[in-house]
Each structure stands twice: as structure tokens, then as C-alpha cells.
Amino acid sequence: MLFDWAAWQHSWNAPHSTSDLFFRSLFAIILAVASTGPFRELNTASSWRAGTVGARFGGFLTPAWARVALCCAVLLSGGAFAANVLAPVAVAVMTVCFLLLATVYLSQEFAGTVTEEDDGRRHFTVHHHLHLLGMAALAITATGLCAAAAGYGATSHRTTVWMAQGLWGAIPAHYFVSAVSKVRKRGLRWPDPRLFPFYVTLFARFEAGDGKAVTRTGPGWALARRPRWGVVTLWAVLLLELSTPLAVLGPAPRAVICGSLLLFHLGSLWVLSVDFRENAMLVALGMLPLPFVGGPWVGLGPQAPAVMVFAAATVLSLAFDDRVYPFSNLPMFAAAYRPASVVTLRSPDGSEIYPTPEVANCSTSGLSREYSAAESSSDALDAFVDRVGRRNAAAPSSLPDGATLWVETVDVDPTGTVRTSQRRLCSLFPSTADGR
């Protein structure tokens, strides 16, 4: 018996259809999976940046019972959203819980980084791997509530379509703003031959500090050894991000753009070990025909909600300048090339590296960013060392006597040649002042 395409299409697009269920279920799963990291890394030894949400409310979320309660709220609301039980209300509850969790998580000392501009000014930004998911959740909530208010009904197919359009508008806004920010900050010099040599080396040091095995093979190291080859790759990335607004024109361009973004994230993971898995999962969902939308494949038509979300998210992201989560215009890899510090905990002679996640409850990259923000002041540096000691007390593994903080510096010249040096900062035990 031949496949009845018309009957399948009707079933796929019918009220309470399979495509609607898949879209809601997959988004709820993505949000739940992305929440595991923040839930795991929040603990009673967390330290907060002054003036942030975490400094005010973080203490309420660090106890185990509070994290369990918030986790249950995320799972229950996600299940209700997937099952289409008052879906706009369910996704609103899920979004509020996630935004609270992510905002507090990103208020931790090690969640941000301080970069130096070309003129020497120092600028703080929040590491933004959760920003697209937060903005997408907010957009889905807004479009779902608008659809329900417009009379489509909380469980109708049209409401699910509007919520999907929230995602389809948020994705191109995030990447387009990223490209615009790169161009605004570095102009056409962003595709720089220094990028791959510098960051491949730096990220390899971070991985080694996390206890991972590092080999100097693969495409990343090939680009690091031939800096000018990487410029072509960077131009392709910049042009892809600038073209993302085409995704709002319909299913076909959206599938092409999202598919390209998915390949970009997989390539970033392979080449630079940059793990933006939340973004990768969202663009994979965005390229699927979920839910099914009839009408023309090209032209605005049913894409109008996505266009409005794209416009609003773009304007807000540029206006807030990474000051208000979940909006972000952080131009990745656009900071001035300055020596970068890699902080690790080692044996006194530096020969053995203790895995940072196991002994300090954060990643090596997070610890290094935190050190960079504190190194300009002796008082801030003392406080940093004290925090490392407190975190170790709550970490899975204890440090032996004589454990020492080491700082390795990674630098690169305009030709792409990398230079490194390392020094002993101080002994962590028995006295934080010892060896300073």
C-alpha cells in the first residue's frame, strides 16, 4: 500500500497533533537538561558578585531542599507543557523557574569574565551559554500567552504554532546581534589569524586543568599551526550569523540557517572544544518541521509572530548590552588580544595538576576568569584565595597539604605565534599567605 501523504499531512497538522507534542516535549527536555549544570554547581560554598541577583537571593537556592523544590517545579511544569495542559501557563511557570535559576547561577563569581578593550578599559561580561535558551523560553511564553489572549485557546494547535514562532524569532536574533556586536567592536578585523592559535592553546590548558587528556592533534591544532587558514573559516562564521534573519522567511530558509548553525556548533566543539550544547539543541529543534505549519514556504505569511519576536529581541539585546539576563550582545572572541591567565591547583613543585571541578567546585576556565577579575588588587586576590579554600571544603575531593595555586600565562603575537609562561602564585594550605 502506497504511503498516503495527504492523510499523513492532515494528521500531522490536526489539533492535538503529533508534531505539536514533539515540539513541546523536546523544548521541555532541552530546558530540563540545560538546568542540570546550574543545579549541580550551586552549593552552600558559592560566592556571589556584589550587586547581583545572586548576592540577594542566591542563599535561598543553595540549600539542597530549595534546589530539589525548584527542580520539581521545572519538571512538573515541563511535563504539563508537553502534555498540553494549560500550555501557556505551564511554559510561563517553567520559564520563571529557569530564569531564576540561571540568573542566580550566572551571579556566581566564576560565571563572568573581565576583558580589556583596545584602549585599556576593563569590561565585565557574563559567560552567556544559557542566554539563548533563556531568551527562547521568554519568547515562547510571550507568544503563547498572546495567542491564548487572542482567542485561539490554551490547547489549540494555533497556540502551539505561535509558541514555536517565538523560538524561530529568538534564534536568529541571538546570532544576528552577536555578528553585529563583533563588527561594531572589531570591524572587519574580527577574522583574525591570532584567534585559533590563541584560543586552541588556551582552551587546551583549561581542559588539562579539568583533568582531561589533551592531544595536539585534530583540526583545531591544524588551524593553530597555519593561522591564515583560520581566517577563511572565521569569515564563513561571520557571514552565517549576519544571514540568520533569513530564518524568519519560512520553513525552508529556517531549516537551512538552523542546520548551518548546528554544524557551526558541532565544528566549534570539535575545533575549539567550545561546548554550547544548549544552543545546538535549540537550533536542531528550530530546523525541524515542528509543529507543522501550512501555507507558502517563502514569504512572511504565518511567520509574522517570529518577525515581531526577532525585532523585539534584537532591539532589547542591543539596548541592554549584556546587563540584563537573558538578553546578550556578547561578541565572542572580539576582545583585544591580551595575555590570558590559566589558574590550576597543583602539587608544590607543579608536576601534578588536581582536577579543578573535583577540588574547587567549578571549571578551570571559571576559576581563571575569577582570578583575572581579582589580580589587580591584593585584597581582592586574598579574597579569591580564601574562596578557593572554602570551595574545596565543600568539594568532592580534598586537597593534600601543600596544594599550590599556579598561574600559566598564554599570549600571542600578531603573526599567530603563541608564547606561554608559568609561575607559582601561593600555597593554599596550611596558610593562604604562605609563598605569596
C-alpha positions as CSV (number, residue, x, y, z in Angstrom):
1,M,0.0,0.0,0.0
2,L,1.4,3.4,-1.0
3,F,2.0,6.0,1.6
4,D,-0.9,8.4,1.8
5,W,0.9,11.8,2.0
6,A,-2.2,13.9,2.2
7,A,-3.6,11.8,5.1
8,W,-0.3,12.0,7.0
9,Q,-0.1,15.7,6.5
10,H,-3.7,16.2,7.7
11,S,-2.9,14.1,10.8
12,W,0.4,15.9,11.4
13,N,-1.3,19.2,11.3
14,A,-4.5,18.3,13.2
15,P,-5.5,19.6,16.6
16,H,-3.5,17.8,19.4
17,S,-1.3,16.5,16.6
18,T,1.9,14.5,16.9
19,S,4.1,17.5,15.7
20,D,2.7,19.7,18.4
21,L,3.5,17.1,21.1
22,F,7.0,16.6,19.7
23,F,7.8,20.4,19.7
24,R,6.5,20.9,23.3
25,S,8.2,17.7,24.6
26,L,11.6,18.4,23.0
27,F,11.7,22.0,24.3
28,A,10.8,20.9,27.8
29,I,13.6,18.3,27.6
30,I,16.1,20.8,26.4
31,L,15.3,23.2,29.2
32,A,15.4,20.4,31.8
33,V,18.8,19.1,30.5
34,A,20.2,22.7,30.5
35,S,19.1,23.1,34.1
36,T,21.2,20.2,35.4
37,G,24.5,22.1,35.3
38,P,23.3,25.1,37.3
39,F,21.5,22.8,39.8
40,R,24.7,20.8,40.2
41,E,27.1,23.7,40.6
42,L,25.1,25.7,43.1
43,N,26.2,24.9,46.6
44,T,26.5,26.4,50.0
45,A,30.1,27.4,49.3
46,S,29.0,29.6,46.3
47,S,30.3,33.1,46.3
48,W,28.4,35.9,44.6
49,R,29.3,39.1,42.8
50,A,28.2,42.2,44.7
51,G,25.1,43.9,43.4
52,T,23.8,40.8,41.5
53,V,20.6,38.8,42.0
54,G,22.7,36.0,43.4
55,A,24.0,38.3,46.1
56,R,20.5,39.0,47.2
57,F,18.7,35.7,46.6
58,G,21.4,33.1,45.9
59,G,21.5,31.9,49.5
60,F,17.9,30.8,49.3
61,L,18.6,28.5,46.4
62,T,21.8,26.8,47.6
63,P,20.3,24.5,50.2
64,A,19.6,21.1,48.9
65,W,15.8,21.3,49.7
66,A,15.5,24.5,47.7
67,R,17.2,23.1,44.7
68,V,15.0,20.0,44.9
69,A,11.9,22.1,45.1
70,L,12.9,24.2,42.1
71,C,13.9,21.1,40.2
72,C,10.5,19.6,40.8
73,A,8.8,22.8,39.7
74,V,10.8,22.7,36.4
75,L,9.9,19.0,35.8
76,L,6.2,19.3,36.7
77,S,5.7,22.4,34.6
78,G,7.7,20.9,31.7
79,G,5.5,17.8,31.9
80,A,2.3,19.9,31.8
81,F,3.7,21.9,28.9
82,A,4.5,18.7,26.9
83,A,1.1,17.2,27.7
84,N,-0.6,20.5,26.6
85,V,-2.2,21.0,30.0
86,L,-2.7,24.8,30.0
87,A,0.5,25.0,27.9
88,P,0.9,28.8,28.0
89,V,0.6,28.9,31.8
90,A,2.9,25.8,32.2
91,V,5.6,27.2,30.0
92,A,5.4,30.5,31.9
93,V,6.0,28.7,35.2
94,M,8.8,26.7,33.6
95,T,10.4,29.9,32.3
96,V,10.2,31.8,35.6
97,C,11.9,28.9,37.4
98,F,14.6,28.6,34.7
99,L,15.2,32.4,34.6
100,L,15.6,32.5,38.4
101,L,17.9,29.5,38.4
102,A,20.1,30.8,35.5
103,T,20.2,34.4,36.8
104,V,21.4,33.2,40.2
105,Y,23.8,30.7,38.6
106,L,25.3,33.4,36.4
107,S,25.7,35.7,39.5
108,Q,28.5,33.4,40.9
109,E,32.0,34.8,40.9
110,F,33.4,32.4,38.4
111,A,30.5,32.8,35.9
112,G,31.8,36.1,34.4
113,T,34.9,37.3,32.7
114,V,36.8,40.6,32.6
115,T,38.2,41.6,29.2
116,E,40.4,44.5,28.3
117,E,39.5,46.8,25.4
118,D,42.0,48.2,22.9
119,D,42.2,51.5,24.9
120,G,42.9,49.6,28.1
121,R,39.4,49.9,29.7
122,R,38.3,46.7,31.5
123,H,34.9,45.4,30.8
124,F,33.0,42.7,32.7
125,T,30.6,40.3,30.8
126,V,28.7,37.3,31.9
127,H,29.6,33.9,30.2
128,H,26.5,33.5,28.1
129,H,25.9,29.8,27.2
130,L,22.4,30.0,28.7
131,H,21.4,33.3,27.2
132,L,19.7,31.9,24.0
133,L,17.7,29.3,26.0
134,G,16.5,32.0,28.4
135,M,15.5,34.3,25.6
136,A,13.8,31.5,23.7
137,A,11.8,30.5,26.8
138,L,10.8,34.1,27.4
139,A,9.7,34.4,23.7
140,I,7.7,31.2,23.8
141,T,6.0,32.3,26.9
142,A,5.1,35.7,25.5
143,T,3.8,34.3,22.1
144,G,1.9,31.5,23.9
145,L,0.1,34.0,26.2
146,C,-0.6,36.3,23.3
147,A,-2.1,33.5,21.3
148,A,-4.3,32.4,24.2
149,A,-5.4,36.0,24.8
150,A,-6.2,36.4,21.1
151,G,-8.8,33.7,21.5
152,Y,-7.0,30.7,20.0
153,G,-7.4,28.7,23.2
154,A,-4.7,27.4,25.6
155,T,-4.7,23.9,24.0
156,S,-5.2,24.8,20.3
157,H,-2.8,23.9,17.5
158,R,-2.5,27.6,16.6
159,T,-1.3,28.5,20.1
160,T,1.5,25.9,19.8
161,V,2.4,27.3,16.4
162,W,2.7,30.8,17.9
163,M,4.9,29.4,20.7
164,A,7.1,27.8,18.1
165,Q,7.4,31.1,16.3
166,G,8.7,32.6,19.5
167,L,11.6,30.2,19.2
168,W,12.0,30.8,15.5
169,G,12.3,34.5,16.1
170,A,14.7,34.3,19.1
171,I,17.3,32.1,17.4
172,P,18.2,34.5,14.5
173,A,18.0,37.5,16.9
174,H,20.7,35.9,19.1
175,Y,23.1,35.2,16.3
176,F,22.5,38.4,14.3
177,V,23.1,40.5,17.4
178,S,26.3,38.5,18.0
179,A,27.5,39.3,14.5
180,V,26.6,43.0,14.7
181,S,28.4,43.2,18.0
182,K,31.6,41.6,16.5
183,V,31.6,44.1,13.7
184,R,30.8,47.1,16.0
185,K,33.7,46.1,18.2
186,R,36.4,45.0,15.8
187,G,35.1,45.9,12.4
188,L,36.3,43.7,9.5
189,R,39.3,42.8,11.6
190,W,37.3,40.2,13.6
191,P,38.5,37.3,11.3
192,D,42.0,37.5,12.9
193,P,44.8,35.0,12.3
194,R,45.6,35.0,16.0
195,L,42.2,33.6,17.0
196,F,42.8,29.9,16.5
197,P,46.4,29.7,17.8
198,F,45.5,31.7,20.9
199,Y,42.2,30.0,21.9
200,V,43.1,26.5,20.9
201,T,46.1,26.7,23.2
202,L,44.2,28.5,26.0
203,F,41.2,26.0,25.9
204,A,43.6,23.1,25.9
205,R,45.1,24.4,29.1
206,F,41.6,24.7,30.6
207,E,40.9,21.1,29.6
208,A,44.1,19.9,31.2
209,G,43.2,21.8,34.4
210,D,39.8,20.0,34.4
211,G,41.6,16.7,34.4
212,K,41.0,15.8,30.7
213,A,43.6,14.3,28.4
214,V,44.8,16.7,25.8
215,T,46.4,15.8,22.5
216,R,47.9,18.2,20.0
217,T,46.1,16.7,17.0
218,G,42.9,17.5,15.1
219,P,41.6,20.4,13.0
220,G,41.9,22.9,15.8
221,W,45.7,22.3,16.1
222,A,46.0,22.3,12.3
223,L,44.4,25.8,12.2
224,A,46.6,26.9,15.1
225,R,49.7,25.9,13.2
226,R,48.5,27.7,10.0
227,P,46.9,30.9,11.3
228,R,45.8,32.3,7.9
229,W,43.8,29.2,7.1
230,G,41.5,30.1,10.1
231,V,40.7,33.5,8.6
232,V,38.6,31.8,5.9
233,T,36.7,29.8,8.5
234,L,36.0,32.9,10.6
235,W,34.6,34.8,7.6
236,A,32.2,32.0,6.9
237,V,31.0,32.1,10.6
238,L,30.5,35.9,10.5
239,L,28.6,35.8,7.2
240,L,26.4,32.9,8.6
241,E,25.5,34.9,11.7
242,L,24.7,38.0,9.6
243,S,22.4,35.9,7.4
244,T,20.3,34.4,10.2
245,P,17.4,36.9,9.8
246,L,16.5,35.0,6.7
247,A,15.3,32.2,9.0
248,V,12.0,34.2,9.7
249,L,11.0,33.9,6.0
250,G,9.7,30.4,6.2
251,P,10.4,26.7,6.8
252,A,12.9,26.2,4.0
253,P,15.3,29.1,4.8
254,R,14.8,28.3,8.5
255,A,15.9,24.7,8.0
256,V,19.0,25.8,6.1
257,I,20.0,28.5,8.6
258,C,19.4,26.3,11.6
259,G,21.1,23.4,10.0
260,S,24.2,25.5,9.3
261,L,24.2,26.8,12.9
262,L,24.1,23.3,14.2
263,L,27.1,22.4,12.0
264,F,28.8,25.5,13.3
265,H,28.3,24.5,16.9
266,L,29.5,20.9,16.3
267,G,32.5,22.3,14.5
268,S,33.2,24.7,17.4
269,L,33.1,21.8,19.8
270,W,35.4,19.7,17.5
271,V,37.9,22.5,16.8
272,L,37.9,24.7,19.9
273,S,36.1,22.5,22.5
274,V,33.6,25.3,22.9
275,D,30.5,23.5,24.3
276,F,27.3,25.5,23.6
277,R,25.2,22.4,23.8
278,E,22.1,24.4,24.8
279,N,22.3,26.5,21.6
280,A,23.0,23.4,19.5
281,M,19.9,21.6,20.8
282,L,17.7,24.7,20.2
283,V,18.8,25.2,16.6
284,A,18.3,21.5,16.0
285,L,14.7,21.9,17.2
286,G,14.3,25.0,15.1
287,M,15.2,23.3,11.9
288,L,12.6,20.5,12.3
289,P,9.0,21.0,10.9
290,L,7.6,21.1,14.5
291,P,4.8,22.0,14.7
292,F,3.7,21.6,11.1
293,V,2.8,25.0,9.6
294,G,0.8,25.1,6.3
295,G,0.9,27.9,3.8
296,P,3.7,29.1,1.5
297,W,7.3,28.1,2.0
298,V,8.6,31.5,1.2
299,G,7.1,34.8,2.4
300,L,6.1,36.2,5.8
301,G,2.5,34.8,6.0
302,P,2.3,32.7,9.2
303,Q,5.8,33.9,10.2
304,A,4.6,37.3,11.4
305,P,5.0,36.4,15.2
306,A,8.5,35.2,14.5
307,V,9.3,38.6,12.8
308,M,8.0,40.5,15.8
309,V,9.9,38.4,18.3
310,F,13.1,38.8,16.2
311,A,12.7,42.6,16.1
312,A,11.9,42.9,19.8
313,A,14.7,40.5,20.9
314,T,17.3,42.3,18.6
315,V,16.4,45.7,20.0
316,L,16.4,44.6,23.6
317,S,19.7,42.7,23.2
318,L,21.5,45.7,21.7
319,A,20.0,48.1,24.3
320,F,20.7,46.0,27.4
321,D,24.3,45.3,26.3
322,D,24.6,42.0,28.4
323,R,23.4,43.8,31.5
324,V,20.0,42.1,31.8
325,Y,19.7,38.3,31.5
326,P,18.7,36.7,29.2
327,F,19.5,39.3,26.6
328,S,23.1,39.4,25.3
329,N,25.2,41.0,22.6
330,L,28.4,39.5,23.8
331,P,30.7,39.4,20.7
332,M,32.5,36.1,21.1
333,F,36.3,36.2,20.6
334,A,36.2,40.0,19.9
335,A,38.1,41.2,22.9
336,A,41.5,42.7,22.4
337,Y,44.3,40.0,22.4
338,R,45.8,40.3,25.8
339,P,47.8,37.7,27.8
340,A,45.3,35.3,29.4
341,S,45.8,33.5,32.8
342,V,45.1,29.8,33.4
343,V,44.9,29.1,37.1
344,T,45.3,25.5,38.4
345,L,45.7,23.7,41.7
346,R,48.9,21.6,41.7
347,S,51.4,19.8,43.9
348,P,54.1,22.1,45.4
349,D,56.5,21.5,42.5
350,G,53.8,22.0,39.9
351,S,54.3,18.5,38.4
352,E,50.8,17.2,39.4
353,I,47.5,19.0,38.4
354,Y,44.5,18.4,40.6
355,P,41.2,18.5,38.6
356,T,39.6,21.8,39.3
357,P,35.9,20.6,39.2
358,E,36.7,18.0,41.8
359,V,38.6,20.2,44.2
360,A,37.1,23.7,43.7
361,N,33.5,23.0,42.5
362,C,34.0,25.0,39.3
363,S,35.8,24.6,36.0
364,T,39.4,25.8,35.3
365,S,38.1,28.4,32.9
366,G,35.7,29.7,35.5
367,L,38.4,29.8,38.2
368,S,40.8,31.6,35.8
369,R,38.2,34.2,34.9
370,E,37.6,34.8,38.6
371,Y,41.3,35.2,39.1
372,S,41.6,37.7,36.2
373,A,39.0,39.9,37.8
374,A,40.9,39.9,41.2
375,E,44.5,40.0,40.2
376,S,44.7,43.8,40.0
377,S,44.1,44.2,43.8
378,S,46.0,42.5,46.6
379,D,42.8,42.5,48.8
380,A,40.8,41.0,46.0
381,L,43.5,38.4,45.4
382,D,43.4,37.4,49.1
383,A,39.7,37.1,48.9
384,F,40.0,34.9,45.8
385,V,42.4,32.6,47.5
386,D,40.2,32.3,50.6
387,R,37.2,31.5,48.3
388,V,39.1,28.7,46.7
389,G,39.8,27.2,50.2
390,R,36.2,27.4,51.2
391,R,35.0,25.8,48.0
392,N,37.5,22.9,48.5
393,A,35.9,22.3,51.9
394,A,32.6,21.6,50.1
395,A,34.1,19.9,47.0
396,P,34.0,16.1,46.4
397,S,37.8,15.8,46.8
398,S,40.0,17.3,49.4
399,L,43.4,18.8,48.7
400,P,46.6,17.5,50.2
401,D,48.8,19.7,52.4
402,G,51.0,21.9,50.3
403,A,48.5,22.3,47.4
404,T,49.5,25.3,45.4
405,L,47.9,27.7,43.0
406,W,49.8,28.1,39.8
407,V,49.2,30.7,37.1
408,E,50.1,30.0,33.5
409,T,50.1,32.9,31.0
410,V,49.1,32.4,27.4
411,D,50.0,35.2,24.9
412,V,50.0,35.5,21.1
413,D,51.7,37.9,18.7
414,P,50.1,39.4,15.5
415,T,51.6,36.6,13.4
416,G,49.8,33.9,15.4
417,T,52.8,32.7,17.4
418,V,51.9,31.6,20.9
419,R,54.1,32.1,23.9
420,T,53.4,30.6,27.4
421,S,55.0,31.1,30.9
422,Q,54.0,29.9,34.3
423,R,54.6,30.9,37.9
424,R,53.7,29.7,41.4
425,L,51.1,32.0,43.0
426,C,50.8,30.7,46.6
427,S,50.3,27.7,48.7
428,L,46.7,27.1,49.6
429,F,47.4,25.1,52.8
430,P,48.2,25.5,55.6
431,S,48.4,29.3,55.2
432,T,46.9,31.3,52.3
433,A,49.6,33.8,52.8
434,D,52.4,31.3,52.5
435,G,54.5,31.7,49.4
436,R,52.9,34.9,48.3
